Amino acid sequence: MTTSTQQPNSSVFRIDSFAVPQAAHTEFMAKVQETKDFLDEQTGCLQNLILERHSGSDRFNVVTVVEWEHEQAFAKAKAAMMEKRRGSGFDPEAFLKTLGVEANMSNYIAAS
């Protein structure tokens, strides 16, 4: 609970869920790890997780969660990632489509 002397949580969370076909798992996870390694080096990255479904029936079997210190850190890291991808010629949408991966990508903030 926030009191008048506490600052509200300003973290921004990027949570991406992926339905990854088994045949694409190795290639997909290699790219996810590469992305994680890059984001880990960015200022304001508080935590960065790659999660695989352990149980349950949801079609999304890989989830990534990145917590950014604040919106500015997230925006700066996003711009750096886009620049890196432009420089390497990597197209994430084409990559996912080629592998048959379905994605649900969203940004979140703490509800309270």
Biopython code that builds the backbone (N, CA, C, O; Angstrom):
import numpy as np
from Bio.PDB.StructureBuilder import StructureBuilder

atoms = [
    (1, "MET", "N", (0.835, -1.180, 0.000)),
    (1, "MET", "CA", (0.000, 0.000, 0.000)),
    (1, "MET", "C", (0.878, 1.240, 0.000)),
    (1, "MET", "O", (1.851, 1.317, 0.750)),
    (2, "THR", "N", (0.540, 2.203, -0.833)),
    (2, "THR", "CA", (1.322, 3.422, -0.941)),
    (2, "THR", "C", (0.827, 4.465, 0.053)),
    (2, "THR", "O", (-0.371, 4.734, 0.146)),
    (3, "THR", "N", (1.765, 5.045, 0.792)),
    (3, "THR", "CA", (1.419, 6.153, 1.682)),
    (3, "THR", "C", (1.948, 7.425, 1.047)),
    (3, "THR", "O", (2.599, 7.375, 0.003)),
    (4, "SER", "N", (1.681, 8.544, 1.655)),
    (4, "SER", "CA", (2.105, 9.825, 1.081)),
    (4, "SER", "C", (3.620, 9.959, 1.022)),
    (4, "SER", "O", (4.126, 10.773, 0.249)),
    (5, "THR", "N", (4.360, 9.187, 1.815)),
    (5, "THR", "CA", (5.821, 9.281, 1.795)),
    (5, "THR", "C", (6.464, 8.259, 0.861)),
    (5, "THR", "O", (7.674, 8.313, 0.640)),
    (6, "GLN", "N", (5.686, 7.330, 0.308)),
    (6, "GLN", "CA", (6.230, 6.319, -0.589)),
    (6, "GLN", "C", (5.965, 6.696, -2.037)),
    (6, "GLN", "O", (4.950, 7.315, -2.354)),
    (7, "GLN", "N", (6.876, 6.321, -2.898)),
    (7, "GLN", "CA", (6.688, 6.521, -4.329)),
    (7, "GLN", "C", (5.940, 5.326, -4.895)),
    (7, "GLN", "O", (6.248, 4.188, -4.541)),
    (8, "PRO", "N", (4.953, 5.558, -5.775)),
    (8, "PRO", "CA", (4.274, 4.425, -6.393)),
    (8, "PRO", "C", (5.256, 3.669, -7.293)),
    (8, "PRO", "O", (6.236, 4.236, -7.776)),
    (9, "ASN", "N", (4.980, 2.397, -7.507)),
    (9, "ASN", "CA", (5.820, 1.575, -8.376)),
    (9, "ASN", "C", (5.737, 2.129, -9.787)),
    (9, "ASN", "O", (4.651, 2.206, -10.361)),
    (10, "SER", "N", (6.870, 2.515, -10.347)),
    (10, "SER", "CA", (6.889, 3.078, -11.696)),
    (10, "SER", "C", (7.381, 2.061, -12.718)),
    (10, "SER", "O", (7.595, 2.403, -13.880)),
    (11, "SER", "N", (7.558, 0.823, -12.297)),
    (11, "SER", "CA", (8.048, -0.217, -13.207)),
    (11, "SER", "C", (7.086, -0.431, -14.369)),
    (11, "SER", "O", (5.869, -0.308, -14.236)),
    (12, "VAL", "N", (7.679, -0.754, -15.509)),
    (12, "VAL", "CA", (6.929, -1.161, -16.692)),
    (12, "VAL", "C", (7.340, -2.601, -16.969)),
    (12, "VAL", "O", (8.527, -2.926, -16.974)),
    (13, "PHE", "N", (6.369, -3.449, -17.195)),
    (13, "PHE", "CA", (6.618, -4.859, -17.463)),
    (13, "PHE", "C", (6.266, -5.168, -18.917)),
    (13, "PHE", "O", (5.176, -4.835, -19.382)),
    (14, "ARG", "N", (7.175, -5.792, -19.617)),
    (14, "ARG", "CA", (6.901, -6.296, -20.957)),
    (14, "ARG", "C", (6.714, -7.803, -20.801)),
    (14, "ARG", "O", (7.634, -8.516, -20.401)),
    (15, "ILE", "N", (5.520, -8.272, -21.119)),
    (15, "ILE", "CA", (5.207, -9.691, -20.987)),
    (15, "ILE", "C", (4.754, -10.203, -22.339)),
    (15, "ILE", "O", (3.732, -9.770, -22.873)),
    (16, "ASP", "N", (5.521, -11.125, -22.882)),
    (16, "ASP", "CA", (5.243, -11.708, -24.190)),
    (16, "ASP", "C", (4.999, -13.198, -24.025)),
    (16, "ASP", "O", (5.767, -13.896, -23.363)),
    (17, "SER", "N", (3.921, -13.678, -24.635)),
    (17, "SER", "CA", (3.571, -15.094, -24.599)),
    (17, "SER", "C", (3.668, -15.648, -26.013)),
    (17, "SER", "O", (3.246, -15.003, -26.974)),
    (18, "PHE", "N", (4.225, -16.842, -26.132)),
    (18, "PHE", "CA", (4.442, -17.442, -27.441)),
    (18, "PHE", "C", (3.927, -18.876, -27.474)),
    (18, "PHE", "O", (4.154, -19.651, -26.545)),
    (19, "ALA", "N", (3.236, -19.217, -28.547)),
    (19, "ALA", "CA", (2.872, -20.604, -28.835)),
    (19, "ALA", "C", (3.895, -21.084, -29.853)),
    (19, "ALA", "O", (3.834, -20.730, -31.031)),
    (20, "VAL", "N", (4.835, -21.896, -29.381)),
    (20, "VAL", "CA", (5.975, -22.316, -30.198)),
    (20, "VAL", "C", (5.819, -23.782, -30.589)),
    (20, "VAL", "O", (5.769, -24.650, -29.718)),
    (21, "PRO", "N", (5.740, -24.070, -31.900)),
    (21, "PRO", "CA", (5.697, -25.470, -32.325)),
    (21, "PRO", "C", (6.983, -26.190, -31.923)),
    (21, "PRO", "O", (8.056, -25.586, -31.932)),
    (22, "GLN", "N", (6.890, -27.451, -31.577)),
    (22, "GLN", "CA", (8.053, -28.216, -31.131)),
    (22, "GLN", "C", (9.197, -28.160, -32.146)),
    (22, "GLN", "O", (10.362, -28.057, -31.762)),
    (23, "ALA", "N", (8.866, -28.227, -33.442)),
    (23, "ALA", "CA", (9.903, -28.222, -34.486)),
    (23, "ALA", "C", (10.691, -26.911, -34.522)),
    (23, "ALA", "O", (11.817, -26.884, -35.020)),
    (24, "ALA", "N", (10.118, -25.833, -34.005)),
    (24, "ALA", "CA", (10.773, -24.524, -34.030)),
    (24, "ALA", "C", (11.427, -24.164, -32.699)),
    (24, "ALA", "O", (12.052, -23.110, -32.584)),
    (25, "HIS", "N", (11.293, -25.018, -31.703)),
    (25, "HIS", "CA", (11.706, -24.693, -30.341)),
    (25, "HIS", "C", (13.172, -24.263, -30.241)),
    (25, "HIS", "O", (13.464, -23.217, -29.662)),
    (26, "THR", "N", (14.082, -25.040, -30.786)),
    (26, "THR", "CA", (15.519, -24.748, -30.643)),
    (26, "THR", "C", (15.888, -23.416, -31.267)),
    (26, "THR", "O", (16.566, -22.603, -30.639)),
    (27, "GLU", "N", (15.450, -23.182, -32.494)),
    (27, "GLU", "CA", (15.775, -21.924, -33.182)),
    (27, "GLU", "C", (15.139, -20.732, -32.476)),
    (27, "GLU", "O", (15.769, -19.688, -32.309)),
    (28, "PHE", "N", (13.890, -20.898, -32.066)),
    (28, "PHE", "CA", (13.191, -19.823, -31.372)),
    (28, "PHE", "C", (13.881, -19.476, -30.047)),
    (28, "PHE", "O", (14.119, -18.303, -29.758)),
    (29, "MET", "N", (14.196, -20.482, -29.257)),
    (29, "MET", "CA", (14.810, -20.239, -27.953)),
    (29, "MET", "C", (16.191, -19.600, -28.081)),
    (29, "MET", "O", (16.583, -18.808, -27.225)),
    (30, "ALA", "N", (16.927, -19.929, -29.126)),
    (30, "ALA", "CA", (18.230, -19.298, -29.346)),
    (30, "ALA", "C", (18.060, -17.798, -29.561)),
    (30, "ALA", "O", (18.838, -17.007, -29.029)),
    (31, "LYS", "N", (17.059, -17.401, -30.329)),
    (31, "LYS", "CA", (16.812, -15.976, -30.581)),
    (31, "LYS", "C", (16.298, -15.286, -29.317)),
    (31, "LYS", "O", (16.666, -14.145, -29.039)),
    (32, "VAL", "N", (15.455, -15.970, -28.557)),
    (32, "VAL", "CA", (14.957, -15.403, -27.294)),
    (32, "VAL", "C", (16.127, -15.174, -26.334)),
    (32, "VAL", "O", (16.187, -14.139, -25.672)),
    (33, "GLN", "N", (17.045, -16.118, -26.255)),
    (33, "GLN", "CA", (18.210, -15.964, -25.376)),
    (33, "GLN", "C", (19.094, -14.808, -25.840)),
    (33, "GLN", "O", (19.602, -14.047, -25.017)),
    (34, "GLU", "N", (19.279, -14.676, -27.144)),
    (34, "GLU", "CA", (20.062, -13.565, -27.694)),
    (34, "GLU", "C", (19.421, -12.225, -27.305)),
    (34, "GLU", "O", (20.116, -11.290, -26.906)),
    (35, "THR", "N", (18.115, -12.144, -27.422)),
    (35, "THR", "CA", (17.391, -10.927, -27.048)),
    (35, "THR", "C", (17.533, -10.667, -25.559)),
    (35, "THR", "O", (17.784, -9.531, -25.154)),
    (36, "LYS", "N", (17.379, -11.698, -24.736)),
    (36, "LYS", "CA", (17.531, -11.550, -23.287)),
    (36, "LYS", "C", (18.911, -11.010, -22.943)),
    (36, "LYS", "O", (19.033, -10.083, -22.141)),
    (37, "ASP", "N", (19.945, -11.579, -23.540)),
    (37, "ASP", "CA", (21.312, -11.140, -23.257)),
    (37, "ASP", "C", (21.500, -9.656, -23.579)),
    (37, "ASP", "O", (22.151, -8.933, -22.825)),
    (38, "PHE", "N", (20.931, -9.205, -24.697)),
    (38, "PHE", "CA", (21.031, -7.800, -25.078)),
    (38, "PHE", "C", (20.281, -6.918, -24.075)),
    (38, "PHE", "O", (20.812, -5.906, -23.618)),
    (39, "LEU", "N", (19.057, -7.300, -23.738)),
    (39, "LEU", "CA", (18.256, -6.483, -22.822)),
    (39, "LEU", "C", (18.841, -6.443, -21.421)),
    (39, "LEU", "O", (18.722, -5.429, -20.733)),
    (40, "ASP", "N", (19.473, -7.530, -20.986)),
    (40, "ASP", "CA", (20.114, -7.555, -19.668)),
    (40, "ASP", "C", (21.171, -6.464, -19.524)),
    (40, "ASP", "O", (21.438, -6.005, -18.413)),
    (41, "GLU", "N", (21.766, -6.050, -20.624)),
    (41, "GLU", "CA", (22.819, -5.036, -20.609)),
    (41, "GLU", "C", (22.277, -3.602, -20.625)),
    (41, "GLU", "O", (23.040, -2.651, -20.459)),
    (42, "GLN", "N", (20.979, -3.448, -20.823)),
    (42, "GLN", "CA", (20.401, -2.115, -20.943)),
    (42, "GLN", "C", (20.126, -1.508, -19.576)),
    (42, "GLN", "O", (19.710, -2.198, -18.646)),
    (43, "THR", "N", (20.365, -0.219, -19.473)),
    (43, "THR", "CA", (20.122, 0.513, -18.236)),
    (43, "THR", "C", (18.645, 0.454, -17.867)),
    (43, "THR", "O", (17.775, 0.689, -18.706)),
    (44, "GLY", "N", (18.371, 0.140, -16.614)),
    (44, "GLY", "CA", (17.000, 0.133, -16.124)),
    (44, "GLY", "C", (16.321, -1.216, -16.186)),
    (44, "GLY", "O", (15.159, -1.336, -15.798)),
    (45, "CYS", "N", (17.023, -2.245, -16.669)),
    (45, "CYS", "CA", (16.454, -3.596, -16.700)),
    (45, "CYS", "C", (16.591, -4.182, -15.293)),
    (45, "CYS", "O", (17.698, -4.455, -14.827)),
    (46, "LEU", "N", (15.454, -4.370, -14.629)),
    (46, "LEU", "CA", (15.471, -4.848, -13.248)),
    (46, "LEU", "C", (15.424, -6.364, -13.148)),
    (46, "LEU", "O", (16.057, -6.953, -12.272)),
    (47, "GLN", "N", (14.675, -6.995, -14.046)),
    (47, "GLN", "CA", (14.652, -8.453, -14.116)),
    (47, "GLN", "C", (14.228, -8.858, -15.518)),
    (47, "GLN", "O", (13.515, -8.131, -16.208)),
    (48, "ASN", "N", (14.684, -10.035, -15.919)),
    (48, "ASN", "CA", (14.451, -10.488, -17.287)),
    (48, "ASN", "C", (14.374, -12.012, -17.252)),
    (48, "ASN", "O", (15.377, -12.693, -17.035)),
    (49, "LEU", "N", (13.180, -12.529, -17.466)),
    (49, "LEU", "CA", (12.948, -13.964, -17.321)),
    (49, "LEU", "C", (12.475, -14.590, -18.627)),
    (49, "LEU", "O", (11.731, -13.976, -19.392)),
    (50, "ILE", "N", (12.911, -15.804, -18.865)),
    (50, "ILE", "CA", (12.368, -16.649, -19.920)),
    (50, "ILE", "C", (11.739, -17.834, -19.208)),
    (50, "ILE", "O", (12.420, -18.562, -18.486)),
    (51, "LEU", "N", (10.455, -18.028, -19.407)),
    (51, "LEU", "CA", (9.720, -19.089, -18.723)),
    (51, "LEU", "C", (9.133, -20.049, -19.747)),
    (51, "LEU", "O", (8.637, -19.632, -20.793)),
    (52, "GLU", "N", (9.194, -21.350, -19.431)),
    (52, "GLU", "CA", (8.549, -22.358, -20.263)),
    (52, "GLU", "C", (7.458, -23.024, -19.443)),
    (52, "GLU", "O", (7.626, -23.274, -18.249)),
    (53, "ARG", "N", (6.347, -23.306, -20.092)),
    (53, "ARG", "CA", (5.216, -23.924, -19.399)),
    (53, "ARG", "C", (5.640, -25.265, -18.810)),
    (53, "ARG", "O", (6.235, -26.105, -19.486)),
    (54, "HIS", "N", (5.325, -25.434, -17.563)),
    (54, "HIS", "CA", (5.647, -26.658, -16.838)),
    (54, "HIS", "C", (4.431, -27.581, -16.766)),
    (54, "HIS", "O", (4.559, -28.805, -16.802)),
    (55, "SER", "N", (3.246, -26.968, -16.662)),
    (55, "SER", "CA", (2.008, -27.731, -16.618)),
    (55, "SER", "C", (0.878, -26.822, -17.053)),
    (55, "SER", "O", (1.064, -25.614, -17.197)),
    (56, "GLY", "N", (-0.280, -27.396, -17.260)),
    (56, "GLY", "CA", (-1.440, -26.627, -17.684)),
    (56, "GLY", "C", (-1.722, -26.835, -19.158)),
    (56, "GLY", "O", (-0.977, -27.521, -19.858)),
    (57, "SER", "N", (-2.798, -26.241, -19.617)),
    (57, "SER", "CA", (-3.241, -26.520, -20.979)),
    (57, "SER", "C", (-3.244, -25.301, -21.889)),
    (57, "SER", "O", (-3.730, -25.399, -23.016)),
    (58, "ASP", "N", (-2.727, -24.161, -21.454)),
    (58, "ASP", "CA", (-2.692, -22.973, -22.294)),
    (58, "ASP", "C", (-1.841, -23.234, -23.538)),
    (58, "ASP", "O", (-0.834, -23.938, -23.472)),
    (59, "ARG", "N", (-2.251, -22.667, -24.661)),
    (59, "ARG", "CA", (-1.500, -22.897, -25.909)),
    (59, "ARG", "C", (-0.165, -22.165, -25.918)),
    (59, "ARG", "O", (0.722, -22.513, -26.698)),
    (60, "PHE", "N", (-0.007, -21.155, -25.062)),
    (60, "PHE", "CA", (1.263, -20.433, -25.000)),
    (60, "PHE", "C", (2.230, -21.208, -24.104)),
    (60, "PHE", "O", (1.965, -21.410, -22.919)),
    (61, "ASN", "N", (3.352, -21.640, -24.680)),
    (61, "ASN", "CA", (4.277, -22.492, -23.937)),
    (61, "ASN", "C", (5.581, -21.804, -23.557)),
    (61, "ASN", "O", (6.395, -22.385, -22.838)),
    (62, "VAL", "N", (5.797, -20.570, -24.028)),
    (62, "VAL", "CA", (6.970, -19.786, -23.638)),
    (62, "VAL", "C", (6.492, -18.380, -23.303)),
    (62, "VAL", "O", (5.701, -17.789, -24.037)),
    (63, "VAL", "N", (6.981, -17.858, -22.192)),
    (63, "VAL", "CA", (6.638, -16.497, -21.768)),
    (63, "VAL", "C", (7.928, -15.789, -21.395)),
    (63, "VAL", "O", (8.801, -16.366, -20.747)),
    (64, "THR", "N", (8.041, -14.534, -21.809)),
    (64, "THR", "CA", (9.153, -13.701, -21.360)),
    (64, "THR", "C", (8.581, -12.556, -20.545)),
    (64, "THR", "O", (7.537, -11.997, -20.882)),
    (65, "VAL", "N", (9.275, -12.216, -19.469)),
    (65, "VAL", "CA", (8.866, -11.121, -18.587)),
    (65, "VAL", "C", (10.095, -10.251, -18.342)),
    (65, "VAL", "O", (11.111, -10.719, -17.830)),
    (66, "VAL", "N", (9.984, -8.984, -18.715)),
    (66, "VAL", "CA", (11.071, -8.044, -18.462)),
    (66, "VAL", "C", (10.502, -6.885, -17.661)),
    (66, "VAL", "O", (9.517, -6.265, -18.061)),
    (67, "GLU", "N", (11.128, -6.599, -16.528)),
    (67, "GLU", "CA", (10.727, -5.460, -15.713)),
    (67, "GLU", "C", (11.720, -4.331, -15.936)),
    (67, "GLU", "O", (12.928, -4.491, -15.767)),
    (68, "TRP", "N", (11.170, -3.178, -16.321)),
    (68, "TRP", "CA", (11.970, -1.966, -16.528)),
    (68, "TRP", "C", (11.723, -0.999, -15.384)),
    (68, "TRP", "O", (10.605, -0.893, -14.881)),
    (69, "GLU", "N", (12.753, -0.305, -14.982)),
    (69, "GLU", "CA", (12.687, 0.609, -13.845)),
    (69, "GLU", "C", (11.577, 1.654, -14.017)),
    (69, "GLU", "O", (10.886, 2.004, -13.060)),
    (70, "HIS", "N", (11.420, 2.140, -15.240)),
    (70, "HIS", "CA", (10.389, 3.147, -15.545)),
    (70, "HIS", "C", (10.196, 3.211, -17.054)),
    (70, "HIS", "O", (10.932, 2.583, -17.815)),
    (71, "GLU", "N", (9.207, 3.971, -17.468)),
    (71, "GLU", "CA", (8.845, 4.073, -18.890)),
    (71, "GLU", "C", (10.009, 4.550, -19.754)),
    (71, "GLU", "O", (10.179, 4.069, -20.874)),
    (72, "GLN", "N", (10.808, 5.483, -19.257)),
    (72, "GLN", "CA", (11.928, 6.010, -20.034)),
    (72, "GLN", "C", (12.976, 4.933, -20.308)),
    (72, "GLN", "O", (13.523, 4.865, -21.409)),
    (73, "ALA", "N", (13.254, 4.103, -19.322)),
    (73, "ALA", "CA", (14.220, 3.010, -19.509)),
    (73, "ALA", "C", (13.690, 2.024, -20.540)),
    (73, "ALA", "O", (14.436, 1.554, -21.399)),
    (74, "PHE", "N", (12.402, 1.713, -20.454)),
    (74, "PHE", "CA", (11.788, 0.811, -21.429)),
    (74, "PHE", "C", (11.888, 1.387, -22.835)),
    (74, "PHE", "O", (12.287, 0.689, -23.767)),
    (75, "ALA", "N", (11.529, 2.657, -22.990)),
    (75, "ALA", "CA", (11.559, 3.299, -24.308)),
    (75, "ALA", "C", (12.974, 3.325, -24.889)),
    (75, "ALA", "O", (13.159, 3.084, -26.082)),
    (76, "LYS", "N", (13.955, 3.611, -24.062)),
    (76, "LYS", "CA", (15.347, 3.663, -24.524)),
    (76, "LYS", "C", (15.826, 2.275, -24.950)),
    (76, "LYS", "O", (16.486, 2.134, -25.980)),
    (77, "ALA", "N", (15.497, 1.259, -24.165)),
    (77, "ALA", "CA", (15.893, -0.112, -24.512)),
    (77, "ALA", "C", (15.190, -0.584, -25.780)),
    (77, "ALA", "O", (15.795, -1.259, -26.612)),
    (78, "LYS", "N", (13.935, -0.236, -25.927)),
    (78, "LYS", "CA", (13.178, -0.604, -27.133)),
    (78, "LYS", "C", (13.824, 0.011, -28.365)),
    (78, "LYS", "O", (13.976, -0.659, -29.387)),
    (79, "ALA", "N", (14.201, 1.271, -28.276)),
    (79, "ALA", "CA", (14.871, 1.937, -29.403)),
    (79, "ALA", "C", (16.213, 1.279, -29.718)),
    (79, "ALA", "O", (16.562, 1.105, -30.886)),
    (80, "ALA", "N", (16.961, 0.917, -28.681)),
    (80, "ALA", "CA", (18.250, 0.245, -28.889)),
    (80, "ALA", "C", (18.059, -1.115, -29.544)),
    (80, "ALA", "O", (18.836, -1.502, -30.417)),
    (81, "MET", "N", (17.019, -1.845, -29.124)),
    (81, "MET", "CA", (16.741, -3.160, -29.712)),
    (81, "MET", "C", (16.338, -3.008, -31.173)),
    (81, "MET", "O", (16.780, -3.787, -32.018)),
    (82, "MET", "N", (15.512, -2.023, -31.481)),
    (82, "MET", "CA", (15.098, -1.791, -32.864)),
    (82, "MET", "C", (16.301, -1.435, -33.743)),
    (82, "MET", "O", (16.399, -1.887, -34.884)),
    (83, "GLU", "N", (17.197, -0.637, -33.215)),
    (83, "GLU", "CA", (18.403, -0.264, -33.960)),
    (83, "GLU", "C", (19.286, -1.486, -34.204)),
    (83, "GLU", "O", (19.813, -1.661, -35.303)),
    (84, "LYS", "N", (19.447, -2.321, -33.200)),
    (84, "LYS", "CA", (20.237, -3.546, -33.343)),
    (84, "LYS", "C", (19.632, -4.432, -34.432)),
    (84, "LYS", "O", (20.353, -4.976, -35.269)),
    (85, "ARG", "N", (18.327, -4.569, -34.417)),
    (85, "ARG", "CA", (17.649, -5.414, -35.410)),
    (85, "ARG", "C", (17.760, -4.830, -36.813)),
    (85, "ARG", "O", (17.957, -5.566, -37.779)),
    (86, "ARG", "N", (17.634, -3.513, -36.928)),
    (86, "ARG", "CA", (17.808, -2.877, -38.243)),
    (86, "ARG", "C", (19.207, -3.138, -38.771)),
    (86, "ARG", "O", (19.387, -3.472, -39.942)),
    (87, "GLY", "N", (20.192, -2.984, -37.903)),
    (87, "GLY", "CA", (21.589, -3.177, -38.303)),
    (87, "GLY", "C", (21.897, -4.594, -38.742)),
    (87, "GLY", "O", (22.724, -4.804, -39.629)),
    (88, "SER", "N", (21.246, -5.559, -38.135)),
    (88, "SER", "CA", (21.506, -6.964, -38.470)),
    (88, "SER", "C", (20.566, -7.487, -39.559)),
    (88, "SER", "O", (20.773, -8.573, -40.099)),
    (89, "GLY", "N", (19.524, -6.695, -39.877)),
    (89, "GLY", "CA", (18.551, -7.138, -40.868)),
    (89, "GLY", "C", (17.537, -8.128, -40.328)),
    (89, "GLY", "O", (16.810, -8.753, -41.101)),
    (90, "PHE", "N", (17.477, -8.281, -39.004)),
    (90, "PHE", "CA", (16.535, -9.227, -38.402)),
    (90, "PHE", "C", (15.137, -8.637, -38.367)),
    (90, "PHE", "O", (14.943, -7.522, -37.881)),
    (91, "ASP", "N", (14.157, -9.379, -38.881)),
    (91, "ASP", "CA", (12.760, -8.972, -38.895)),
    (91, "ASP", "C", (11.985, -9.915, -37.975)),
    (91, "ASP", "O", (11.699, -11.049, -38.359)),
    (92, "PRO", "N", (11.637, -9.461, -36.758)),
    (92, "PRO", "CA", (10.989, -10.363, -35.805)),
    (92, "PRO", "C", (9.648, -10.908, -36.294)),
    (92, "PRO", "O", (9.330, -12.070, -36.041)),
    (93, "GLU", "N", (8.867, -10.096, -36.981)),
    (93, "GLU", "CA", (7.574, -10.574, -37.481)),
    (93, "GLU", "C", (7.758, -11.692, -38.504)),
    (93, "GLU", "O", (7.049, -12.697, -38.464)),
    (94, "ALA", "N", (8.701, -11.518, -39.411)),
    (94, "ALA", "CA", (8.966, -12.552, -40.416)),
    (94, "ALA", "C", (9.507, -13.817, -39.752)),
    (94, "ALA", "O", (9.148, -14.928, -40.141)),
    (95, "PHE", "N", (10.367, -13.647, -38.756)),
    (95, "PHE", "CA", (10.941, -14.779, -38.028)),
    (95, "PHE", "C", (9.832, -15.617, -37.388)),
    (95, "PHE", "O", (9.802, -16.838, -37.538)),
    (96, "LEU", "N", (8.928, -14.953, -36.678)),
    (96, "LEU", "CA", (7.832, -15.669, -36.023)),
    (96, "LEU", "C", (6.937, -16.365, -37.047)),
    (96, "LEU", "O", (6.530, -17.510, -36.855)),
    (97, "LYS", "N", (6.644, -15.668, -38.120)),
    (97, "LYS", "CA", (5.786, -16.246, -39.162)),
    (97, "LYS", "C", (6.438, -17.468, -39.789)),
    (97, "LYS", "O", (5.782, -18.493, -39.974)),
    (98, "THR", "N", (7.715, -17.372, -40.115)),
    (98, "THR", "CA", (8.446, -18.492, -40.723)),
    (98, "THR", "C", (8.435, -19.720, -39.821)),
    (98, "THR", "O", (8.296, -20.844, -40.302)),
    (99, "LEU", "N", (8.582, -19.509, -38.508)),
    (99, "LEU", "CA", (8.609, -20.620, -37.559)),
    (99, "LEU", "C", (7.210, -21.107, -37.165)),
    (99, "LEU", "O", (7.071, -22.155, -36.533)),
    (100, "GLY", "N", (6.187, -20.354, -37.534)),
    (100, "GLY", "CA", (4.831, -20.726, -37.146)),
    (100, "GLY", "C", (4.535, -20.433, -35.694)),
    (100, "GLY", "O", (3.727, -21.123, -35.073)),
    (101, "VAL", "N", (5.180, -19.414, -35.142)),
    (101, "VAL", "CA", (5.010, -19.034, -33.743)),
    (101, "VAL", "C", (3.914, -17.980, -33.640)),
    (101, "VAL", "O", (3.921, -16.989, -34.371)),
    (102, "GLU", "N", (2.979, -18.203, -32.732)),
    (102, "GLU", "CA", (1.939, -17.229, -32.436)),
    (102, "GLU", "C", (2.389, -16.432, -31.213)),
    (102, "GLU", "O", (2.862, -17.004, -30.231)),
    (103, "ALA", "N", (2.239, -15.105, -31.280)),
    (103, "ALA", "CA", (2.722, -14.247, -30.183)),
    (103, "ALA", "C", (1.616, -13.342, -29.665)),
    (103, "ALA", "O", (0.738, -12.903, -30.408)),
    (104, "ASN", "N", (1.688, -13.080, -28.369)),
    (104, "ASN", "CA", (0.826, -12.103, -27.711)),
    (104, "ASN", "C", (1.769, -11.236, -26.885)),
    (104, "ASN", "O", (2.302, -11.691, -25.873)),
    (105, "MET", "N", (1.980, -9.987, -27.308)),
    (105, "MET", "CA", (2.966, -9.115, -26.667)),
    (105, "MET", "C", (2.287, -7.867, -26.110)),
    (105, "MET", "O", (1.556, -7.176, -26.819)),
    (106, "SER", "N", (2.538, -7.589, -24.829)),
    (106, "SER", "CA", (1.877, -6.460, -24.180)),
    (106, "SER", "C", (2.773, -5.836, -23.121)),
    (106, "SER", "O", (3.690, -6.475, -22.606)),
    (107, "ASN", "N", (2.495, -4.592, -22.811)),
    (107, "ASN", "CA", (3.162, -3.867, -21.733)),
    (107, "ASN", "C", (2.195, -3.734, -20.567)),
    (107, "ASN", "O", (0.995, -3.546, -20.768)),
    (108, "TYR", "N", (2.712, -3.832, -19.357)),
    (108, "TYR", "CA", (1.881, -3.791, -18.150)),
    (108, "TYR", "C", (2.506, -2.864, -17.120)),
    (108, "TYR", "O", (3.713, -2.621, -17.129)),
    (109, "ILE", "N", (1.663, -2.354, -16.234)),
    (109, "ILE", "CA", (2.105, -1.654, -15.036)),
    (109, "ILE", "C", (1.387, -2.283, -13.852)),
    (109, "ILE", "O", (0.377, -2.966, -14.023)),
    (110, "ALA", "N", (1.902, -2.054, -12.669)),
    (110, "ALA", "CA", (1.271, -2.609, -11.467)),
    (110, "ALA", "C", (-0.125, -2.017, -11.316)),
    (110, "ALA", "O", (-0.322, -0.816, -11.498)),
    (111, "ALA", "N", (-1.084, -2.861, -10.986)),
    (111, "ALA", "CA", (-2.479, -2.406, -10.832)),
    (111, "ALA", "C", (-2.669, -1.579, -9.573)),
    (111, "ALA", "O", (-3.565, -0.736, -9.512)),
    (112, "SER", "N", (-1.845, -1.808, -8.579)),
    (112, "SER", "CA", (-1.962, -1.026, -7.351)),
    (112, "SER", "C", (-0.664, -1.021, -6.607)),
    (112, "SER", "O", (-0.565, -0.412, -5.542)),
]
sb = StructureBuilder()
sb.init_structure("model")
sb.init_model(0)
sb.init_chain("A")
sb.init_seg("    ")
for serial, (resi, resn, name, xyz) in enumerate(atoms, 1):
    if name == "N":
        sb.init_residue(resn, " ", resi, " ")
    sb.init_atom(name, np.array(xyz, "f"), 0.0, 1.0, " ", f" {name:<3s}", serial, name[0])
structure = sb.get_structure()
